């Protein structure tokens, strides 16, 4: 009996111990040994290059990261743009911390997230990523009601509504613009509510890289139920492996209008721009901005039409096998007006990949009503309220108080660097920053002036004249390139002048209207901490001496990954003057 009791007691203790441990082996004290390494940090979200675009001016972001140490973590600090937003000092697992933190006041612009992890030996590891909250999309064109760029999602950027996906369409990364394009799939397409997108006139435009299999497909179909072509419209293709004809059918209510469009020969390895317009008097099909066919029309009847089928005729126009298109598509736009040929050609010009005009050109911003770099198709972040007006060539940037642009420096920081642009100076204020790519100044955040890296191109003077100066940092100190009288411009004339400067490992040179105004030795530029380019202001990195926003005009800004020669600078000046 005693043996049974003892056995029972043993089993009870064993079960109790296992229950307390919950399946985890008992912790045995182990000598941790020496602390040989600093903490390791992995930032899971946001990652470098993340772009956030929502309708709200401010939004929340869920920051996710992991920190580990070989012995023990002491503390973790999370900073956004240099300011601590949260910290951690207590950890369930003293060697590994998997953390999330929701920051609820994220504003538009480029941001830097920094994680600092410290171990018990006060070894510190720092990891940073840069990401952007983009402002809500503002329609670029008159009458634009719908824009879907297919940059990894099916979100319409004006309404911020997502299309409904049918089947398994996907994306390709070799896009015409942005970082994605639509990839068709068998029985795959999108649908989108028609409400708010119709009127007495309608236009659509998009880019296509053709796949002629199947030999016919629907592209844009807005049809009522059943085989009824007297309402809505249908844009589709038919043909063979060597050519495809793009056609348009419009329902007028009493009947239908047929437009047999035009032919694209295959293989078409390049992107082709397709567009059509419908008005009360005609309907036109365009291929690459040229009129394929224009026919008379008596209007359009939208009765019973509630949904747009995108890149398929299904479900309302599949009876002639105009089903899913397996091609690639990009930059889909709808309009509540009949676009003119000039309108369509302007869209094509804006969408078309820019081919650098000059050797070494890595950035070109012509300021044609926007602040987009045509080399990367990326938009600058706008601070304040600058505007655009008639400039040296087309439109130009026009400054305003406390207004400027910023742009990420990825791909711009090279051992050799040049900038070239046109400016019409407004001498009020009497000084301003023009182009600045400098590091932050943590010891002087209210009036930054860290000149040990990057460059600062700026002006100083009076109502009658302004001197243009360049300052560059080599990592330890800065060098000044002040041309004095030679670099002084009479601003009372209101004339456009061309400015350029070059930076190499041996010298810096400043040019005005193609002529050297200052040249001097330089040991080479250091780019440490230079993560943003400021355009038309010294802010936020060069403000201590009041080199703030320039109220003048800038046009045709180009940056280069080489030190332009005097001959090259002169050639740019002569080509644009």
BATI-351994 format. One line per 2 residues: number of its first residue (from 1); for each residue x, z, y of C-alpha. Coordinates in pm, 1 decimal. Layout:
BEGIN
NUM) X Z Y  ...
***
This chain:
BEGIN
1) 0.0 0.0 0.0  283.1 88.3 236.0
3) 451.5 -241.8 148.5  133.8 -434.2 239.1
5) 105.5 -245.6 568.1  471.2 -318.1 645.9
7) 425.4 -687.8 562.6  115.2 -702.9 778.0
9) 297.9 -536.3 1067.4  585.3 -784.4 1032.8
11) 351.0 -1080.5 1037.3  166.3 -940.2 1338.7
13) 489.8 -894.6 1532.6  605.0 -1243.3 1436.0
15) 279.3 -1400.9 1552.3  281.5 -1194.0 1871.3
17) 635.5 -1303.5 1951.8  558.2 -1667.2 1892.7
19) 245.7 -1641.9 2108.9  439.6 -1485.5 2393.0
21) 697.2 -1760.9 2377.3  424.4 -2029.3 2368.4
23) 639.3 -2243.3 2144.0  946.9 -2212.4 2367.4
25) 1264.9 -2074.9 2217.7  1351.8 -1729.8 2349.2
27) 1586.4 -1740.6 2648.1  1933.9 -1634.4 2559.9
29) 2169.0 -1534.5 2837.7  2445.0 -1787.9 2867.3
31) 2746.4 -1783.7 3096.5  2672.8 -2069.5 3336.8
33) 3039.3 -2151.8 3385.8  3187.9 -2298.9 3703.4
35) 2973.8 -2494.5 3952.7  3146.0 -2829.8 3919.1
37) 2914.5 -3066.9 4102.4  2682.9 -3094.5 4399.9
39) 2306.6 -3137.5 4353.0  2161.8 -3477.7 4265.6
41) 1857.0 -3617.1 4445.8  1616.8 -3894.2 4346.6
43) 1357.9 -3998.8 4606.4  1063.2 -4148.8 4416.6
45) 838.0 -4227.9 4715.1  875.6 -4372.4 4966.5
47) 1163.3 -4592.7 4856.8  1386.5 -4799.6 5081.2
49) 1184.7 -5076.4 5242.9  839.0 -4934.7 5170.0
51) 582.7 -5073.1 5414.8  259.2 -4885.5 5479.6
53) -24.5 -5064.5 5660.0  -363.1 -4901.3 5711.6
55) -628.9 -4933.4 5985.0  -560.5 -4583.5 6122.3
57) -299.8 -4524.1 6393.7  -177.6 -4221.2 6196.3
59) -193.7 -4163.5 5822.5  -74.5 -3936.5 5543.8
61) 215.9 -4002.2 5310.7  279.3 -3828.1 4978.8
63) 654.3 -3769.0 4960.4  784.5 -3739.8 4603.4
65) 1135.4 -3648.1 4494.0  1344.1 -3471.3 4231.9
67) 1652.5 -3254.2 4283.0  1881.3 -3121.4 4008.6
69) 2196.9 -2912.4 3989.4  2436.3 -2828.7 3708.9
71) 2403.4 -2452.3 3775.1  2131.6 -2352.0 4021.6
73) 1948.4 -2489.0 4325.3  1940.7 -2268.4 4630.9
75) 1726.1 -2460.5 4880.2  1580.6 -2800.2 4964.3
77) 1503.1 -2928.9 5312.4  1284.3 -3232.0 5387.1
79) 1334.4 -3409.5 5720.1  1148.8 -3696.8 5882.9
81) 1338.0 -3875.5 6156.9  1577.6 -3582.9 6184.2
83) 1312.1 -3308.8 6210.8  1243.6 -3070.1 5923.5
85) 885.6 -3098.9 5799.9  907.1 -2863.6 5500.1
87) 1151.8 -2669.6 5283.8  1170.2 -2509.2 4940.1
89) 1367.1 -2203.9 4824.5  1184.0 -2086.6 4512.1
91) 1198.7 -2288.8 4191.1  1039.0 -2233.6 3847.9
93) 1326.1 -2422.3 3690.9  1636.9 -2314.6 3877.6
95) 1823.6 -2631.5 3780.4  1550.7 -2892.4 3840.6
97) 1287.9 -2927.5 4109.5  1020.4 -3198.2 4098.7
99) 839.0 -3181.3 4429.6  561.2 -3349.2 4624.0
101) 474.1 -3294.6 4987.0  198.6 -3460.5 5188.7
103) 286.4 -3528.6 5549.9  -31.1 -3595.7 5746.9
105) 82.3 -3729.6 6085.0  274.2 -4049.5 6010.9
107) 277.0 -4284.1 6310.3  361.4 -4652.5 6346.3
109) 726.8 -4747.6 6334.6  1037.5 -4732.3 6120.7
111) 1104.9 -4387.0 5976.3  1393.4 -4217.2 5799.4
113) 1317.8 -3964.9 5523.7  1607.1 -3731.8 5444.4
115) 1628.4 -3480.1 5158.7  1900.0 -3212.0 5172.4
117) 1961.5 -3009.2 4855.4  2192.6 -2705.0 4851.9
119) 2319.9 -2517.8 4543.4  2430.9 -2153.3 4510.1
121) 2789.6 -2248.1 4598.3  2655.3 -2405.8 4920.1
123) 2739.6 -2754.2 4803.7  2505.0 -2992.3 4988.8
125) 2379.0 -3335.3 4889.3  2191.0 -3559.1 5131.1
127) 1979.1 -3860.2 5035.7  1791.7 -4081.7 5281.9
129) 1555.1 -4378.5 5268.1  1402.8 -4590.2 5543.6
131) 1041.1 -4704.7 5540.8  789.6 -4840.0 5787.8
133) 433.9 -4772.1 5888.0  319.6 -5105.9 6020.3
135) 45.6 -5125.4 6281.3  -289.8 -5267.5 6173.9
137) -294.5 -5646.2 6151.7  -416.3 -5812.0 6470.4
139) -549.1 -6166.9 6421.2  -290.9 -6417.8 6537.8
141) -529.8 -6705.3 6603.1  -854.9 -6761.0 6788.6
143) -1151.1 -6735.5 6552.0  -946.7 -6584.5 6265.6
145) -1180.8 -6367.2 6055.0  -993.3 -6335.6 5726.0
147) -624.9 -6309.2 5635.8  -483.5 -6243.3 5288.7
149) -101.5 -6274.6 5259.6  -86.5 -6172.1 4887.6
151) 211.7 -5941.7 4945.3  160.2 -5756.1 4619.3
153) -211.1 -5687.9 4667.6  -547.5 -5855.0 4732.8
155) -625.3 -5670.2 5057.4  -779.6 -5866.5 5342.1
157) -581.9 -5748.6 5645.5  -851.9 -5765.4 5914.9
159) -1120.4 -5565.9 5733.4  -883.6 -5384.2 5495.7
161) -1125.9 -5460.8 5213.5  -987.9 -5555.1 4873.3
163) -1102.8 -5865.4 4692.8  -1253.1 -5824.7 4346.1
165) -1019.4 -5951.6 4076.4  -1164.5 -6147.9 3786.6
167) -936.6 -6196.6 3486.9  -562.0 -6157.7 3526.6
169) -426.3 -6339.2 3830.6  -96.2 -6199.2 3950.8
171) 186.0 -6243.9 4198.7  518.1 -6421.1 4234.4
173) 798.3 -6297.2 4457.7  920.4 -6643.9 4560.9
175) 663.2 -6659.5 4838.2  639.0 -6888.2 5136.3
177) 620.5 -6577.6 5355.8  644.4 -6207.9 5293.5
179) 730.4 -6060.8 4956.3  456.0 -6206.0 4739.9
181) 224.1 -6498.8 4665.6  -81.0 -6543.7 4444.2
183) -17.6 -6663.5 4088.4  -318.1 -6820.2 3915.3
185) -415.3 -6749.8 3555.6  -664.2 -6892.6 3309.1
187) -1014.2 -6768.5 3395.2  -863.1 -6564.9 3674.8
189) -972.1 -6567.3 4039.5  -1087.1 -6349.0 4329.5
191) -1422.7 -6289.0 4492.1  -1493.8 -6153.2 4838.9
193) -1813.6 -6073.4 5031.5  -1917.3 -6351.7 5268.1
195) -2087.1 -6122.1 5521.6  -1944.4 -6155.8 5871.4
197) -1738.3 -6465.5 5790.8  -1994.2 -6742.4 5850.8
199) -2137.1 -6926.4 6147.8  -2229.7 -7278.3 6248.3
201) -1860.1 -7371.4 6209.5  -1605.4 -7276.0 5946.2
203) -1239.5 -7346.6 5868.0  -993.5 -7244.1 5598.9
205) -620.9 -7293.3 5558.1  -362.0 -7191.6 5301.5
207) -39.9 -7292.6 5129.8  -21.7 -7418.1 4771.5
209) 251.8 -7492.6 4521.0  64.8 -7713.1 4275.2
211) 26.1 -7678.6 3902.1  -163.9 -7988.8 3784.3
213) -271.7 -7821.7 3460.6  -568.8 -7813.8 3434.0
215) -627.5 -8154.9 3590.9  -905.8 -8017.9 3811.4
217) -989.5 -7682.7 3965.7  -1192.5 -7510.9 4233.2
219) -1007.2 -7371.4 4531.9  -1258.4 -7224.6 4776.7
221) -1619.2 -7210.2 4664.7  -1909.4 -7061.3 4860.9
223) -2218.4 -7154.0 4662.4  -2563.2 -7015.3 4586.4
225) -2668.8 -6964.1 4227.7  -2734.8 -7264.6 4009.6
227) -2619.2 -7620.2 4059.6  -2717.1 -7630.4 4425.5
229) -2480.3 -7820.2 4653.6  -2722.0 -7836.4 4946.4
231) -2594.1 -7494.5 5062.2  -2249.5 -7357.7 5133.1
233) -1928.9 -7551.4 5060.0  -1682.6 -7634.2 4785.2
235) -1316.6 -7728.0 4830.0  -1154.1 -7846.2 4507.0
237) -903.7 -8083.4 4347.5  -912.9 -8354.2 4076.5
239) -651.0 -8589.3 3936.5  -365.7 -8616.9 3692.4
241) -16.6 -8492.5 3625.4  117.5 -8735.7 3886.6
243) -133.7 -8694.0 4170.3  -415.8 -8466.2 4281.2
245) -693.5 -8545.4 4528.2  -833.2 -8262.5 4741.5
247) -1203.2 -8295.5 4820.7  -1465.7 -8111.2 5024.5
249) -1839.7 -8086.4 4963.2  -2065.7 -7932.6 5230.3
251) -2431.9 -7836.2 5191.9  -2632.9 -7928.2 5500.7
253) -2961.5 -7778.9 5384.9  -3142.1 -8108.8 5346.8
255) -2857.3 -8264.7 5151.4  -2481.5 -8266.9 5109.9
257) -2177.6 -8423.9 5273.8  -1888.8 -8554.1 5066.5
259) -1534.4 -8579.4 5197.0  -1296.6 -8738.9 4945.9
261) -997.9 -8585.5 5123.4  -647.8 -8695.9 5040.8
263) -386.4 -8713.4 4767.3  -78.5 -8504.4 4701.1
265) 172.5 -8671.4 4469.9  333.7 -8466.4 4195.9
267) 555.7 -8300.7 4109.9  520.0 -8120.8 4443.6
269) 799.5 -7866.6 4421.6  756.2 -7765.4 4783.6
271) 473.3 -7568.7 4940.5  188.0 -7788.5 5067.5
273) -43.2 -7674.7 5348.5  -412.4 -7747.1 5286.6
275) -690.8 -7699.6 5539.1  -1046.5 -7807.3 5605.5
277) -1288.3 -7772.0 5895.3  -1667.5 -7791.6 5909.8
279) -1862.8 -7840.2 6233.7  -2206.4 -7966.3 6340.7
281) -2069.2 -8319.4 6375.4  -1796.2 -8368.7 6115.7
283) -1590.3 -8220.8 5834.1  -1218.2 -8287.3 5802.4
285) -958.7 -8234.8 5529.7  -596.9 -8183.9 5639.1
287) -282.5 -8205.5 5426.8  35.0 -8069.7 5589.3
289) -132.2 -8087.4 5930.1  -224.9 -8454.4 5901.2
291) -586.4 -8572.1 5883.2  -653.2 -8689.6 5527.8
293) -1018.0 -8785.0 5582.4  -1278.1 -8714.9 5852.2
295) -1647.6 -8780.8 5783.0  -1966.5 -8726.5 5979.6
297) -2159.8 -8409.5 5908.8  -2485.5 -8251.5 6024.9
299) -2393.4 -7884.1 5997.1  -2382.8 -7627.5 5718.2
301) -2655.1 -7415.5 5558.5  -2547.2 -7074.9 5424.6
303) -2881.3 -6981.8 5263.4  -2831.0 -6791.0 4938.7
305) -2451.5 -6773.3 4980.8  -2319.0 -6419.0 4956.4
307) -1976.2 -6443.2 4792.0  -1657.8 -6644.7 4831.8
309) -1478.0 -6750.5 4514.4  -1107.2 -6781.4 4583.7
311) -893.1 -7020.3 4376.1  -1171.3 -7108.8 4136.0
313) -1504.8 -7287.3 4141.3  -1654.5 -7018.2 3919.1
315) -1914.9 -6891.5 3902.2  -2120.1 -7116.4 4134.2
317) -1927.7 -7444.1 4099.2  -1794.6 -7459.3 3746.5
319) -2037.8 -7712.3 3601.5  -1787.9 -7999.6 3638.8
321) -1501.7 -7784.5 3500.9  -1377.7 -7691.9 3848.3
323) -1264.1 -7356.9 3720.6  -955.3 -7144.9 3783.8
325) -649.2 -7294.1 3949.0  -315.4 -7193.1 3792.5
327) -114.0 -7286.7 4101.0  59.5 -7050.8 4344.6
329) -101.7 -6977.4 4682.6  0.8 -6797.9 4999.9
331) -123.2 -6712.7 5351.4  -498.6 -6767.9 5309.7
333) -696.5 -6764.4 5636.0  -1063.1 -6825.4 5728.2
335) -1200.1 -6897.2 6076.4  -1544.4 -6893.8 6237.8
337) -1466.2 -7211.4 6430.6  -1363.4 -7567.9 6357.1
339) -987.4 -7568.7 6407.8  -832.8 -7860.4 6590.2
341) -542.9 -8053.2 6445.3  -317.7 -7885.0 6702.9
343) -443.5 -7544.2 6583.1  -353.5 -7628.0 6224.0
345) -13.1 -7765.9 6315.4  59.5 -7449.1 6512.0
347) -23.4 -7235.3 6206.6  202.5 -7452.1 5991.5
349) 486.5 -7417.8 6239.7  446.3 -7039.5 6253.0
351) 427.0 -7007.9 5874.5  702.3 -7251.0 5781.4
353) 1033.2 -7095.3 5683.5  1277.4 -7118.3 5971.7
355) 1599.3 -7305.1 5900.1  1879.5 -7152.6 6110.2
357) 1987.0 -7398.1 6375.9  2341.3 -7267.0 6424.2
359) 2622.0 -7160.7 6191.2  2606.8 -6789.1 6113.3
361) 2260.1 -6742.0 6265.5  2089.8 -6446.0 6090.3
363) 1818.8 -6356.9 6344.1  1603.7 -6566.3 6575.9
365) 1321.3 -6428.7 6790.0  1168.1 -6693.4 7020.4
367) 891.8 -6457.6 7145.6  613.2 -6713.5 7103.1
369) 341.9 -6459.6 7169.7  484.9 -6218.1 6914.1
371) 800.0 -6027.9 6820.8  871.9 -6192.7 6486.0
373) 1220.5 -6275.4 6357.8  1182.1 -6622.9 6212.9
375) 1479.1 -6588.3 5976.4  1324.0 -6298.8 5781.1
377) 961.4 -6340.3 5898.1  964.5 -5970.0 5980.5
379) 799.9 -5829.9 6292.0  970.0 -5589.4 6527.3
381) 809.6 -5253.2 6596.2  650.5 -5257.4 6939.6
383) 687.4 -4948.9 7159.3  462.7 -4932.7 7464.8
385) 288.2 -5241.1 7596.9  519.2 -5539.0 7657.0
387) 351.6 -5877.4 7701.4  436.2 -6246.5 7667.2
389) 433.1 -6510.8 7937.3  569.6 -6859.1 8002.9
391) 943.0 -6839.0 7949.6  1254.8 -7050.6 7934.9
393) 1125.9 -7228.4 7623.5  759.1 -7174.4 7539.8
395) 664.9 -6807.8 7573.4  897.6 -6516.3 7650.1
397) 902.9 -6138.2 7618.4  795.7 -5963.6 7939.5
399) 898.1 -5601.9 7979.5  687.1 -5308.1 8090.3
401) 756.5 -4943.8 8173.0  858.6 -4740.2 7867.4
403) 823.4 -5049.5 7649.8  1063.7 -5217.1 7411.8
405) 1109.5 -5344.6 7056.5  1296.5 -5201.1 6761.3
407) 1409.6 -5385.4 6451.2  1584.0 -5265.2 6131.1
409) 1952.7 -5355.7 6116.0  1959.6 -5454.4 5749.1
411) 2163.7 -5774.3 5722.3  2276.2 -5757.9 6085.6
413) 2573.3 -5520.9 6058.0  2876.4 -5735.9 5988.6
415) 3244.2 -5707.3 6075.5  3191.2 -5999.6 6313.5
417) 2884.1 -6008.8 6535.7  2742.7 -6220.4 6818.2
419) 2427.2 -6224.5 7028.8  2289.5 -6495.4 7257.0
421) 1972.9 -6504.2 7469.5  1815.6 -6599.0 7803.0
423) 1704.1 -6347.5 8063.0  1520.9 -6349.4 8394.7
425) 1614.6 -6016.3 8551.4  1379.0 -5782.2 8732.2
427) 1621.0 -5558.2 8921.9  1371.5 -5269.7 8934.9
429) 1478.8 -5034.8 8787.7  1837.7 -5082.9 8902.4
431) 1970.5 -5035.0 8549.3  1841.7 -5095.8 8197.7
433) 1943.5 -5135.9 7835.2  1915.7 -5486.7 7698.0
435) 2042.6 -5480.2 7339.2  2152.0 -5157.9 7171.0
437) 2253.1 -5093.4 6811.9  2388.4 -4740.4 6813.2
439) 2385.1 -4419.9 6607.8  2169.6 -4114.6 6681.0
441) 2312.6 -3833.6 6890.8  2207.1 -3511.2 6710.4
443) 2377.4 -3292.5 6971.1  2198.1 -3457.1 7260.4
445) 1857.4 -3561.8 7130.8  1686.0 -3563.9 7471.2
447) 1945.7 -3791.1 7632.0  2132.1 -3975.9 7358.7
449) 2470.2 -4131.9 7425.1  2677.5 -4147.8 7106.5
451) 2909.4 -4441.9 7166.5  3148.4 -4398.9 6872.1
453) 2975.0 -4671.1 6669.8  2768.8 -4982.9 6727.6
455) 2730.5 -5152.8 7065.3  2539.5 -5127.2 7391.9
457) 2479.1 -5429.8 7617.3  2322.5 -5332.1 7948.9
459) 2304.1 -5397.8 8323.2  2360.5 -5192.1 8639.1
461) 2346.0 -5272.9 9008.7  2114.0 -5318.2 9302.6
463) 1809.4 -5513.9 9412.7  2035.9 -5806.3 9497.6
465) 2283.6 -5817.6 9209.8  2335.8 -5683.3 8858.3
467) 2654.9 -5637.2 8654.3  2630.6 -5697.7 8280.5
469) 2846.9 -5475.2 8060.0  2930.8 -5430.3 7691.1
471) 3035.3 -5107.9 7519.2  3143.1 -5097.9 7152.2
473) 3251.8 -4815.1 6917.2  3520.5 -4835.0 6650.4
475) 3424.9 -4513.7 6466.2  3652.1 -4283.4 6666.3
477) 3615.4 -4395.5 7027.0  3449.1 -4659.5 7241.5
479) 3578.6 -4953.4 7443.0  3438.9 -5092.6 7768.2
481) 3409.6 -5457.8 7860.4  3313.6 -5469.0 8227.2
483) 3366.5 -5803.9 8391.0  3308.3 -5675.7 8745.1
485) 3242.2 -5954.7 8992.4  3271.6 -6223.6 8725.4
487) 2988.9 -6058.4 8527.9  2766.2 -6008.3 8834.1
489) 2445.4 -6210.0 8867.8  2246.0 -6277.4 9185.1
491) 1895.2 -6171.8 9080.4  1721.5 -6267.9 9404.3
493) 1695.8 -6630.6 9289.6  1460.3 -6545.6 9002.4
495) 1657.1 -6783.8 8781.2  1695.4 -6779.7 8405.0
497) 2054.1 -6710.5 8293.8  2209.3 -6733.2 7949.3
499) 2400.2 -6430.7 7811.9  2616.7 -6401.7 7502.3
501) 2875.5 -6165.7 7362.2  3093.4 -6160.5 7052.5
503) 3254.2 -5873.9 6858.9  3534.8 -5920.1 6605.1
505) 3815.9 -5716.3 6452.2  4047.9 -5816.8 6736.3
507) 3846.8 -5864.8 7054.9  3515.7 -5864.6 7240.1
509) 3407.7 -6144.9 7471.0  3115.9 -6158.4 7717.3
511) 2970.9 -6491.4 7840.1  2726.0 -6581.0 8117.2
513) 2591.8 -6936.2 8128.4  2850.6 -7045.7 7873.8
515) 3150.9 -6913.3 8069.0  3375.7 -6617.7 7980.2
517) 3324.8 -6328.4 8222.3  3513.7 -6060.2 8026.7
519) 3751.0 -6067.6 7730.8  3948.4 -5777.8 7584.2
521) 4115.5 -5637.8 7274.7  3909.2 -5442.2 7024.8
523) 4006.0 -5284.3 6691.4  3678.8 -5356.2 6508.1
525) 3326.5 -5219.3 6513.2  3195.0 -4925.8 6312.0
527) 2827.2 -4933.1 6212.7  2784.4 -4573.4 6090.7
529) 2433.7 -4451.2 6171.9  2328.1 -4778.9 6335.3
531) 1994.2 -4827.6 6161.9  1787.0 -4980.2 6444.1
533) 1831.3 -5253.4 6703.1  1663.0 -5182.9 7036.9
535) 1556.9 -5488.9 7233.9  1506.0 -5469.1 7612.4
537) 1579.9 -5099.2 7639.0  1854.6 -4846.1 7574.4
539) 1596.6 -4615.3 7416.5  1605.4 -4433.2 7189.7
541) 1986.0 -4424.4 7132.3  2134.4 -4491.2 7480.0
543) 1934.5 -4300.3 7739.5  2159.8 -4037.3 7899.9
545) 2247.9 -4262.5 8196.0  1890.8 -4393.1 8239.8
547) 1947.3 -4727.5 8072.5  1582.1 -4739.3 7980.6
549) 1330.6 -5023.0 7956.9  1399.6 -5356.3 8124.2
551) 1100.6 -5500.2 8312.6  1244.5 -5850.7 8315.7
553) 1193.8 -6135.6 8069.2  1389.1 -6232.9 7756.2
555) 1372.4 -6553.5 7555.2  1540.2 -6720.9 7256.3
557) 1721.3 -6418.2 7115.3  1968.0 -6510.4 6838.8
559) 2207.5 -6288.6 6640.5  2499.8 -6410.2 6427.7
561) 2720.6 -6278.1 6146.1  3027.4 -6432.7 6308.6
563) 3212.8 -6420.9 6637.7  3099.3 -6738.3 6810.6
565) 3371.0 -6946.8 6970.6  3352.1 -7043.9 7335.0
567) 3262.6 -7396.4 7228.1  2972.0 -7268.6 7015.2
569) 2837.4 -7050.0 7296.3  2857.1 -7345.4 7534.7
571) 2673.4 -7565.9 7284.3  2383.1 -7318.9 7258.2
573) 2365.2 -7289.8 7636.4  2365.3 -7667.4 7685.9
575) 2104.6 -7723.5 7412.4  1858.6 -7478.4 7570.1
577) 1925.8 -7497.4 7944.4
***
